[in-house]
């Protein structure tokens, strides 16, 4: 008898990121280091670090998803309150 996690429906994870995010971060770091050494520009490195931070996942929800939910709840979606006595 073999036991698989989530019946093979779970996405592949490596530490706190999905495998796709690890690939994007790796390629972004390579391009960022190349840009830093050739031109001295830090912007690609900063963008890669921001993407790496926002793509961290806890219990299936990334930090970017949490920020989107917070903005929708606090700013963009109308809240409806019904007062009764």
C-alpha positions in Angstrom: 0.0 0.0 0.0 1.4 3.4 -1.1 0.3 6.6 0.5 0.6 9.8 -1.6 0.1 13.3 -0.4 -3.3 14.7 -1.3 -3.9 11.9 -3.8 -1.4 13.4 -6.1 -3.4 16.6 -6.5 -1.1 18.8 -4.4 1.2 21.2 -6.2 4.9 20.5 -6.0 6.5 22.6 -3.3 10.1 23.4 -2.4 10.4 25.1 1.0 7.9 27.9 0.9 7.4 28.3 -2.8 5.7 26.3 -5.6 8.2 24.7 -8.0 7.2 27.1 -10.8 8.0 30.1 -8.5 11.4 28.6 -7.7 12.1 28.4 -11.4 11.0 32.0 -12.0 13.0 33.2 -9.0 16.1 31.3 -10.2 15.9 32.7 -13.7 15.2 36.2 -12.3 18.3 35.9 -10.1 20.5 35.0 -13.0 19.2 37.9 -15.1 19.5 40.2 -12.1 23.1 39.3 -11.4 24.0 39.6 -15.1 22.4 43.1 -15.2 24.1 44.1 -12.0 27.6 43.0 -13.1 27.3 44.5 -16.6 25.4 47.7 -16.0 25.3 48.2 -12.2 21.5 48.4 -12.2 19.9 47.1 -9.0 16.2 47.2 -10.2 16.0 43.7 -11.6 17.4 42.3 -8.3 14.9 44.3 -6.3 12.0 43.1 -8.5 13.2 39.5 -8.1 13.3 39.9 -4.3 9.8 41.4 -4.2 8.5 38.6 -6.3 10.2 36.0 -4.1 8.6 37.6 -1.0 5.1 37.9 -2.5 5.1 34.3 -3.8 5.7 32.7 -0.4 2.9 30.3 0.4 1.4 29.3 3.7 -1.4 26.7 3.7 -2.1 27.3 0.0 -2.4 31.1 0.2 0.4 33.3 -0.9 1.3 36.7 0.6 0.1 38.4 -2.6 -3.3 36.6 -2.3 -3.6 37.8 1.3 -2.9 41.4 0.3 -5.5 41.1 -2.5 -8.1 39.8 0.0 -7.2 42.6 2.5 -7.5 45.3 -0.2 -10.8 43.9 -1.4 -12.2 43.7 2.1 -11.0 47.1 3.2 -11.2 49.3 0.1 -12.7 47.9 -3.1 -15.7 45.8 -2.1 -18.7 47.4 -0.5 -19.5 46.2 3.0 -23.2 45.8 3.8 -24.3 46.2 7.4 -27.9 45.7 8.5 -28.9 47.2 11.8 -31.9 45.7 13.7 -33.4 46.2 17.1 
